[in-house]
């Protein structure tokens, strides 16, 4: 069976074998806006640095607020941010199956899913009452664990769900998959301070709390990717600024060296003049 046959608009090949799943009933775009400015900025800060750096081996997919379809019937789950290694988007988005993350199309679940708490209700960790009234039976954590997403993180920057049943006083909680379900990687440690981070061994990248300015001159607490030492993965703008600073430092170093050499040359010339005045050839010393 060729890839062209699998991608055919006809779900049956000439032998009557199903070559394509029917997803016509699935809603992949509902035009609902992102929660708020905080979430939108945070999502950008988690996606853009991965593409403007070499933190992850290519190909990979990192995106925000895109439907993750893990079954043919029922609603998808929509991570605030997800990262999937070893896959890439289609060349164009003309076909419906190429515009969302269909697990059966990519052949795997994402490696990391991140949820950013934006209100007091959310079902990031336990099922809230609003979701229960809608007939839902699983929290987001339950779903991610069920479908086998290796790492799941919840970030609560505005401290909406700090009670004992949810964030338990932490601003960042991270779980890793195990044969018995999710095991918390943050454990009893309460991650609340900038510089605290969690390393995701299976992905080769970490998550850290960082306080600073992003897109505007206002200092806030953010969730960012980091390396094994806890150093943040720079955005494209930060990388360019760092390169300019490096170039300026190198220029200043070179200028300092030039001035030192010039001072030494002038000093040598004055000495030579003085020696000649004393009847001594400086070249014979």
Number of C-alpha atoms within 10 A of each C-alpha: 7 8 8 8 15 16 14 13 12 13 15 15 14 8 6 8 9 13 18 16 14 13 13 9 9 15 13 19 11 6 6 6 8 13 14 10 10 16 19 16 13 21 23 16 20 25 20 16 22 21 16 15 13 10 16 14 11 12 11 16 19 22 18 22 18 19 19 19 21 19 12 14 10 11 14 19 15 18 22 23 21 27 22 21 18 14 16 13 15 11 7 8 11 9 10 13 19 15 16 18 25 20 15 14 13 15 9 18 23 25 19 23 25 22 25 24 23 19 13 12 15 20 21 25 19 16 18 17 13 12 15 13 9 8 9 13 13 18 18 19 21 18 15 24 21 13 14 20 22 21 26 26 23 23 23 22 22 15 16 16 24 15 11 9 10 16 20 14 18 23 23 25 23 21 22 21 18 12 7 7 15 21 15 16 18 18 11 9 11 15 19 17 15 14 15 15 26 22 20 21 11 11 16 13 19 20 25 24 24 22 15 12 12 18 9 7 8 8 11 12 18 21 25 24 24 24 18 15 10 19 16 21 24 21 21 15 14 14 15 12 13 13 12 12 12 12 12 12 12 12 12 12 12 12 12 12 12 12 12 12 12 12 12 12 12 12 11 13 13 12 13 16 14 13 15 12 10 9 9 13 12 14 7 5 6
